[in-house]
Structures are given as C-alpha cells and as structure tokens.
Amino acid sequence: MLACRRPPRRTDRPKSVDVRSVASVQSNNSTEGSHWTSNIFKAGLPKRHDSLNNRMPVEMTTRHDKDQLPPTLSNQFEDPQEIEWNAFLLKLIETRQQNGEDVRGGEMIGASHFGREGSEGRKKLEHLTRLVIGGIPMKLRHPLWMELSNTQAIMKPDAYGDYLNSRADNDGTELDAILKDVPRTLTTKYDFYSGKGFKRLKEVLVAFVARYPHLGYTQGLNTIAGYLLLTIPSEEDAFWVLCNIVENYFPADYFSRVDAMKSPLADNTLLRAFVKELLPQVNDHLDRLNIPSEYTVPIRWFFTAFSNTLPESAAMRLWDVWLCLPNQKTFLFAFALALICQNTDGILACEDDGAYFSFLDGKLKLPEQPEEITESLKLAFRIGRKVEHVAARRAEVRDSMRLENRLRRRRTQSLEVLVDREEGSNDAPTDEVNAA
C-alpha cells in the first residue's frame, strides 16, 4: 500500500519566490552528480533564508497577465501540499547549487537523472511519487507536467507559429468541426472558455491539425486541450503537452478521424478482460445484463482521459500521476478499474442494461474531496500492480478488432456478390420467356 500522508501543519511559512528565481533553478542539461544523503527527505522543513533562491517555488509570480489567466490560476486557494512541495524543491535546489551545478532554465527537478544515482535516486523518486499522489499544487503543474512528461523532447522552436500560419492548408471540414466544438467545451463550468479562452483553445486545436494532418480533429481532443489550458497559461506549451499526450500516452492513430472511436472501443474490450480477471462477480453480472464488452464503461472515460467524467480537482490529480510518474502511461486502466471496484454495490444492484447505463451516466460515485481522490489513486496503484502487460494486450485487442472488422467486411462483400449472382440467375429464365 502506497503511503500518501498529508504534510504536517506549520504556523511559519517559508518566503515566496518570483518567477525569476524559479527560472534560475532550472537546467536543461544538468548532470545530477550530487549525492543525496538519506536525511534530506527525513529532515524537517528547510530553514528560512533571505536569499531569493531559498524562497518558495510554489508561490511563483506568473509571467502572464493575471487578467488573461483562467480561473484555476487566478483564483488560488492555499493548497495543503504546498509546504511539503517547497521543502522538497528547495532542498533539491540547495543541494544542486552546493555541488556547483548551473541550475538555470529547463528542469526544475531533474528527475531524468534519478536512475543514474542508485539508492539516492530511488529515495528521491519515492519522495516525488508520494508528493505527486498527494497532488501537485496548481501553480506548479505547468513546469512539472512539462518536465516529468518529457514534453521538451518533442518541442521545436517556432514550430507552433508555423503551424498556425499554415492553417489555410487545413481541411475546411476540420476547421468547421473545431469551430463547432470549441464554443461548447467546458463552458458549463467556466465563463473563461466563452470569452478569453475561446481563441486560445481554437488555435491550439488548429495547430494540432496542422501538425497531424493524417489524424485530423476528433472528439476528445477539445476537452483534453481545454483542461491543459486551465493549467498551462501558455498556448504554445499547452499545445506541445497535447502533442506529447497523443504521441506517447495513447497508441498510434488513437485519435485518427478515419478510425474514430475504434480505439476507445478496443480499450473498453481490454478493460472488460481485466474486470473478468480481477472483479469476476462484476463481470458475471455484466454478462447477465448482456452488456457488450466494448461498452463496459462510457468510452469518453478513455478518449478524454477522464477529463469529461471526473470533477476538475480529481481529473487534475489523476493527470498528475498519469503524466508525471514513470511507467504510468496506462494508469487510466487502473483508475477505471478502481472506479468500478468502488461502485461494485451500485453496479450489482442494476437489474437490466438500461439501469446499468443510467447508473454510469448519472449515479456513479466519483471522488470529489481530497481524501476521496487520494484513496481512489491509492486503490488504482494497488490494482495497477495486478494489471500486467497493458500496452501489449492493448495492441493485441486492437489488432484482433481490426482483423474481425476486415473479416466482417469480406463476409459482407461475399454475401453481396452471392446475392447479385442469385438475382442474375433468377432473371435469366424470365428474359428467355420474354424473348420467346
């Protein structure tokens, strides 16, 4: 069982830091040669210092006009995780500086180097994991999502502007679909998207279509991009995180307009296989209700990465784990199983398929309070240990469904040929009689 303790309360808060001092502790090419001692994570909070480099990273001043920020960043409440995050980051900064590293620009944590640091790297990763499960403070999600998801690896200077400038080459039907979807994306939750956010979301999606003409625009991209923009005020950075998610967190062609919704249906089929293995009572009940495997849960769970299902706070914390921790790119399956597990009683009470789908759409118990979200994430981690070879099995299910679809098309074509021949043979005697 993973520990996810809340940070201890403190009456004295470390000082805050502005964006310049945050930027000064980041590095693109740092060589984490420092040796972390075991007491770094066991010690209390760092002592107060007057230096800017020892002030609070989580309270950084935004580089963006506050009037242009989404409500998630402009209306901030104190996050109980902030104190421990600051203790972790400040000690990291201090140690790197003591070892003579240039800690300017790029990486805030340097987690990519943990694997080369032996036991000390494992300690840092364990501490980072515990903090991520407890939730990343909203103001830190922008830099940490980008760094820990390795988004920088696919970024190209000035490319975003080039994609926007090439919009004239885009398929008009794609642009029409985007313009229809953007005004109804998250507008029930935030006025931001009916005003300031409209243009940003539209441009991110237009640039996406320009980068991936072979994929085009499909349902789900607008919601994922919308949530990214609630966390990442830079349109360009949000665009690159969206690209990274599509390229590296979903199978190839998952969002292809040609095979729209086929991949989420395949994910549902695989999810049902996991339900059969781990929750046989639930699976037997779904079989009795004649629930097809490809409709085990609403497919939007997968193609929106739960952003269209969970409350905002829960979706953000799910993404903290999904995007930021190693070997969690298939964490959506574990979380889906956790939700099913937590709603077993309600599912078993459904007496027919209509009641089941109604339950999933409106009566499913979702985590809302911080403690509930933490418990759901911890349960998903426990389940995830029992769910093996997800990527490989995901590919097998998709290949199997493609083969089945090809065979179905061939059977249909063969049947059409037979019908045509039968109709032709039936017509022949009539023609002969008429000729006579």
For each residue, the residues with C-beta under 8 A, 3 or more apart:
1: 378 382
2: 129 130 133 378 381 382
3: 130
4: 130 133 134 374 377 378
5: 130 134
6: 80 81 134
7: 80 81 83 84 87 134
8: 83
9:
10: 13 45 83
11:
12: 48
13: 10 56 83
14: 45 46 48 54 55 56 83 86 90
15: 48 54 55 56
16: 55 56 59 60
17: 21 22 52 55 56 57 59 60
18: 21 22 52 60 61
19: 22 23 60 61 62 63
20: 23 24 52
21: 17 18 24 25 52 53 55 57 60
22: 17 18 19 25 26 57 60 108 143
23: 19 20 26 104 105
24: 20 21 52 53 103 104 105
25: 21 22 53 57 89 93 96 103 104 108
26: 22 23 103 104 105 106 107 108 143
27: 30 96 101 102 103 104 105 106 107 110
28: 105 106 107 152
29: 106
30: 27 96 101 102 103 106 107 110 113
31: 101 113
32: 96 101 110 113 114 116 117 121
33: 99 101
34: 95 96 98 99 101
35: 117 120
36: 40 95 117 120 121 123 124
37: 40 120
38: 41 42 120 123
39: 42 43
40: 36 37 43 91 95 123
41: 38 88 123 124 127
42: 38 39
43: 39 40 91
44: 87
45: 10 14 83 86 87
46: 14 49 54 86 87 90 91 94
47:
48: 12 14 15 54
49: 46 54 55
50: 54
51: 54 55
52: 17 18 20 21 24 55
53: 21 24 25 93 94 97
54: 14 15 46 48 49 50 51 90 93 94
55: 14 15 16 17 21 49 51 52 59
56: 13 14 15 16 17 59 82 86 90
57: 17 21 22 25 60 85 86 89 90 93 108 140
58: 79 82 85 86 89 137 139 140
59: 16 17 55 56 82 139
60: 16 17 18 19 21 22 57 139
61: 18 19
62: 19 66 69 73 139 233
63: 19
64: 68 69 233 234
65: 68 69
66: 62 69 74
67:
68: 64 65 196 233
69: 62 64 65 66 73 74 233
70: 73 74 190 192 196 197 229 230 233
71: 74 75 190 192 230
72: 75 138 230 231 312
73: 62 69 70 76 138 139 230 231 233
74: 66 69 70 71
75: 71 72
76: 73 138 139
77:
78: 82
79: 58 82 135 137 138
80: 6 7 83 370
81: 6 7 84 85 131 134 135 136 137
82: 56 58 59 78 79 85 86 137
83: 7 8 10 13 14 45 80 86 87
84: 7 81 87 88 131 134
85: 57 58 81 82 88 89 131 136 137 140
86: 14 45 46 56 57 58 82 83 89 90
87: 7 44 45 46 83 84 90 91
88: 41 84 85 91 92 127 128 131
89: 25 57 58 85 86 92 93 108 109
90: 14 46 54 56 57 86 87 93 94
91: 40 43 46 87 88 94 95
92: 88 89 95 96 109 110 124
93: 25 53 54 57 89 90 96 97 103
94: 46 53 54 90 91 97 98
95: 34 36 40 91 92 98 99
96: 25 27 30 32 34 92 93 99 101 103 110
97: 53 93 94 100 101 103
98: 34 94 95
99: 33 34 95 96
100: 97
101: 27 30 31 32 33 34 96 97
102: 27 30
103: 24 25 26 27 30 93 96 97
104: 23 24 25 26 27
105: 23 24 26 27 28
106: 26 27 28 29 30 152
107: 26 27 28 30 110 111 112 147
108: 22 25 26 57 89 143 144 147
109: 89 92 128 144 147 148
110: 27 30 32 92 96 107 113 114
111: 107 114 124 125 128 147 148
112: 107 115 150
113: 30 31 32 110 116 117 121
114: 32 110 111 117 121 122 124 125
115: 112 121
116: 32 113 121
117: 32 35 36 113 114 120 121 122 124
118: 121 122
119: 122 123
120: 35 36 37 38 117 123 124
121: 32 36 113 114 115 116 117 118 124 125
122: 114 117 118 119 125 126
123: 36 38 40 41 119 120 126 127
124: 36 41 92 111 114 117 120 121 127 128
125: 111 114 121 122 128 129 326
126: 122 123 129 130
127: 41 88 123 124 130 131
128: 88 109 111 124 125 131 132 325
129: 2 125 126 132 133 325
130: 2 3 4 5 126 127 133 134
131: 81 84 85 88 127 128 134 136
132: 128 129 135 136 320 321 324 325
133: 2 4 129 130 320 321 374 377 378 381
134: 4 5 6 7 81 84 130 131 374
135: 79 81 132 316 317 320 370 373 374
136: 81 85 131 132 140 141 144 145 317 320 324
137: 58 79 81 82 85 140 141
138: 72 73 76 79 141 231 316
139: 58 59 60 62 73 76 142
140: 57 58 85 136 137 143 144
141: 136 137 138 144 145 231 232 316 320
142: 139 145 146 231 232 233 234 237
143: 22 26 108 140 146 147
144: 108 109 136 140 141 147 148 324
145: 136 141 142 148 149 151 231 232 241 319 320 323 324
146: 142 143 149 151 152 232 237 240 241
147: 107 108 109 111 143 144 150 151 152
148: 109 111 144 145 323 324 325
149: 145 146 241 244 245 248 249 323 324
150: 112 147 153 244 248
151: 145 146 147 154 155 237 240 241 243 244
152: 28 106 146 147 155
153: 150 244
154: 151 240 243 244 247
155: 151 152 159 240
156: 159
157:
158: 161 162
159: 155 156 162 163 211
160: 163 164 207 235 236 239 240
161: 158 164 165
162: 158 159 165 166
163: 159 160 166 167 206 207 208 210 211 239
164: 160 161 167 203 206 207 210
165: 161 162
166: 162 163 169 170 210
167: 163 164 170 175 206 207 210
168:
169: 166 210
170: 166 167 174 175 206 209 210 213
171: 174 175 209 213 216
172: 175 176
173: 176 177
174: 170 171 177 178 209 216 217 257
175: 167 170 171 172 178 179 206 209
176: 172 173 179 180
177: 173 174 180 181 217
178: 174 175 181 182 202 205 206 209 217 222
179: 175 176 182 183 202
180: 176 177 183 184
181: 177 178 184 185 205 217 219 222
182: 178 179 185 193 198 201 202 205 222
183: 179 180 187 193 194 198
184: 180 181 187
185: 181 182 193 201 222 223 226
186: 189 190 192 193 223 226 227 230
187: 183 184 190 191 193 194
188:
189: 186 312
190: 70 71 186 187 193 197 230
191: 187 194 195
192: 70 71 186 195 196 197 230
193: 182 183 185 186 187 190 197 198 201 226
194: 183 187 191 197 198
195: 191 192 198
196: 68 70 192 199 200
197: 70 190 192 193 194 200 201 226 229
198: 182 183 193 194 195 201 202
199: 196 202 203
200: 196 197 203 204 229 235 238
201: 182 185 193 197 198 204 205 222 225 226 229
202: 178 179 182 198 199 205 206
203: 164 199 200 206 207 235
204: 200 201 207 208 225 228 229 235 238 239 242
205: 178 181 182 201 202 208 209 217 221 222 225
206: 163 164 167 170 175 178 202 203 209 210
207: 160 163 164 167 203 204 210 211 239
208: 163 204 205 211 212 217 221 225 239 242 243 246
209: 170 171 174 175 178 205 206 212 213 215 216 217
210: 163 164 166 167 169 170 206 207 213
211: 159 163 207 208 243
212: 208 209 215 216 243 246
213: 170 171 209 210 216
214: 256
215: 209 212 218 246 253 255 256 257
216: 171 174 209 212 213 256 257
217: 174 177 178 181 205 208 209 221 257
218: 215 221 255 256 257 260 303
219: 181 222 260 261 303
220: 223 224 255 300 303 304 308
221: 205 208 217 218 224 225 242 246 255
222: 178 181 182 185 201 205 219 225 226
223: 185 186 220 226 227 304 307 308
224: 220 221 227 228 242 245 304 305 307
225: 201 204 205 208 221 222 228 229 238 239 242
226: 185 186 193 197 201 222 223 229 230 307
227: 186 223 224 230 231 307 312 315 316 319
228: 204 224 225 231 232 238 241 242
229: 70 197 200 201 204 225 226 232 233 235 238
230: 70 71 72 73 186 190 192 226 227 312
231: 72 73 138 141 142 145 227 228 238 316
232: 141 142 145 146 228 229 237 238 241
233: 62 64 68 69 70 73 142 229
234: 64 142 237 238
235: 160 200 203 204 229 238 239
236: 160 239 240
237: 142 146 151 232 234 240 241
238: 200 204 225 228 229 231 232 234 235 241 242
239: 160 163 204 207 208 225 235 236 242 243
240: 146 151 154 155 160 236 237 243 244
241: 145 146 149 151 228 232 237 238 244 245 323
242: 204 208 221 224 225 228 238 239 245 246
243: 151 154 208 211 212 239 240 246 247
244: 149 150 151 153 154 240 241 247 248 249
245: 149 224 241 242 248 249 250 305 323
246: 208 212 215 221 242 243 249 250 254 255
247: 154 243 244
248: 149 150 244 245 329
249: 149 244 245 246 305 322 323 329
250: 245 246 254 255 263
251: 254 263 394 395 398
252:
253: 215 256 258 259 263
254: 246 250 251 263 264 303
255: 215 218 220 221 246 250 263 303
256: 214 215 216 218 253 259 260
257: 174 215 216 217 218 260
258: 253
259: 253 256 262 263
260: 218 219 256 257
261: 219 264 265 299 303
262: 259 265 266 398 401 405
263: 250 251 253 254 255 259 266 267 302 303 398
264: 254 261 267 268 299 300 302 303
265: 261 262 268 269 294 295 299 401
266: 262 263 269 270 294 394 397 398 401
267: 263 264 270 271 299 302 333 394 397
268: 264 265 271 272 293 294 295 296 297 299 302
269: 265 266 272 273 293 294 296 397 401
270: 266 267 273 274 333 390 393 394 397
271: 267 268 274 275 296 297 333 336 337
272: 268 269 275 276 283 286 293 294 296
273: 269 270 276 277 293 393 397
274: 270 271 277 278 333 337 387
275: 271 272 278 279 282 283 286 296 337 340
276: 272 273 279 280 283
277: 273 274 280 386
278: 274 275 337 383 386 387
279: 275 276 282 283 337 340 341 344
280: 276 277 283 284
281: 284 285 344 348
282: 275 279 285 286 340 344 347 348
283: 272 275 276 279 280 286 287
284: 280 281 287 288
285: 281 282 288 289 347 348 350
286: 272 275 282 283 289 291 296 347 356
287: 283 284 290 291
288: 284 285
289: 285 286 350 352 353 356
290: 287 353
291: 286 287 295 296 353 356
292: 295 296
293: 268 269 272 273 296
294: 265 266 268 269 272
295: 265 268 291 292 299 357
296: 268 269 271 272 275 286 291 292 293
297: 268 271 301 336 340 360
298: 301 309 360 361
299: 261 264 265 267 268 295 302 303
300: 220 264 303 304 308 309
301: 297 298 304 306 309 332 336
302: 263 264 267 268 299 305 332 336
303: 218 219 220 254 255 261 263 264 299 300
304: 220 223 224 300 301 307 308 309
305: 224 245 249 302 315 318 319 322 332
306: 301 309 310 314 315 318 332 335
307: 223 224 226 227 304 310 315 319
308: 220 223 300 304
309: 298 300 301 304 306 315 366
310: 306 307 314 315 318 366 367
311: 314 315 366 367 368
312: 72 189 227 230 315 316
313: 316 317 368 370 373
314: 306 310 311 317 318 366 367 368 373 376
315: 227 305 306 307 309 310 311 312 318 319
316: 135 138 141 227 231 312 313 319 320
317: 135 136 313 314 320 321 373 377
318: 305 306 310 314 315 321 322 331 332 335 377
319: 145 227 305 307 315 316 322 323
320: 132 133 135 136 141 145 316 317 323 324
321: 132 133 317 318 324 325 328 331 377 380
322: 249 305 318 319 325 328 329 331 332
323: 145 148 149 241 245 249 319 320
324: 132 136 144 145 148 149 320 321 328
325: 128 129 132 148 321 322 328 331
326: 125
327:
328: 321 322 324 325 331 384
329: 248 249 322 391
330: 333 334 387 390 391 394
331: 318 321 322 325 328 334 335 380 384
332: 301 302 305 306 318 322 335 336
333: 267 270 271 274 330 336 337 384 387 390
334: 330 331 337 338 380 381 383 384 387
335: 306 318 331 332 338 339 376 377 380
336: 271 297 301 302 332 333 339 340
337: 271 274 275 278 279 333 334 340 341 380 383 387
338: 334 335 341 342 376 377 379 380 383
339: 335 336 342 343 364 366 376
340: 275 279 282 297 336 337 343 344 347
341: 279 337 338 344 379 383
342: 338 339 365 376 379
343: 339 340 346 347 359 364 365
344: 279 281 282 340 341 347 348
345: 348 349
346: 343 349 350 359 363 364 365
347: 282 285 286 340 343 344 350 356 359
348: 281 282 285 344 345
349: 345 346
350: 285 289 346 347 355 356 359
351: 355
352: 289 355 356
353: 289 290 291 356 357
354: 357 358
355: 350 351 352 358 359
356: 286 289 291 347 350 352 353 359 360
357: 295 353 354 360 361
358: 354 355 361 362 363
359: 343 346 347 350 355 356 362 363 364
360: 297 298 356 357 363 364
361: 298 357 358 364
362: 358 359
363: 346 358 359 360
364: 339 343 346 359 360 361
365: 342 343 346
366: 309 310 311 314 339
367: 310 311 314 372 373 375 376
368: 311 313 314 372 373
369: 372 373
370: 80 135 313 373 374
371: 374 375
372: 367 368 369 375 376
373: 135 313 314 317 367 368 369 370 376 377
374: 4 133 134 135 370 371 377 378
375: 367 371 372 378 379
376: 314 335 338 339 342 367 372 373 379 380
377: 4 133 317 318 321 335 338 373 374 380 381
378: 1 2 4 133 374 375 381 382
379: 338 341 342 375 376 382 383
380: 321 331 334 335 337 338 376 377 383 384
381: 2 133 334 377 378 384 385
382: 1 2 378 379 385 386
383: 278 334 337 338 341 379 380 386 387
384: 328 331 333 334 380 381 387
385: 381 382
386: 277 278 382 383
387: 274 278 330 333 334 337 383 384 390
388:
389: 392 393
390: 270 330 333 387 393 394
391: 329 330 394 395
392: 389 395 396
393: 270 273 389 390 396 397
394: 251 266 267 270 330 390 391 397 398
395: 251 391 392 398 399
396: 392 393 399 400
397: 266 267 269 270 273 393 394 400 401
398: 251 262 263 266 394 395 401 402
399: 395 396 402 403
400: 396 397 403 404
401: 262 265 266 269 397 398 404 405
402: 398 399 405 406
403: 399 400 406 407
404: 400 401 407 408
405: 262 401 402 408 409
406: 402 403 409 410
407: 403 404 410 411
408: 404 405 411 412
409: 405 406 412 413
410: 406 407 413 414
411: 407 408 414 415
412: 408 409 415 416
413: 409 410 416 417
414: 410 411 417 418
415: 411 412 418 419
416: 412 413 419 420
417: 413 414 420 421
418: 414 415 421 422
419: 415 416 422 423
420: 416 417 423 424
421: 417 418 424 425
422: 418 419 425 426
423: 419 420 426 427
424: 420 421 427 428
425: 421 422 428
426: 422 423 429 430
427: 423 424 430 431
428: 424 425 431 432
429: 426 432 433
430: 426 427 433 434
431: 427 428 434 435
432: 428 429 435 436
433: 429 430 436
434: 430 431
435: 431 432
436: 432 433
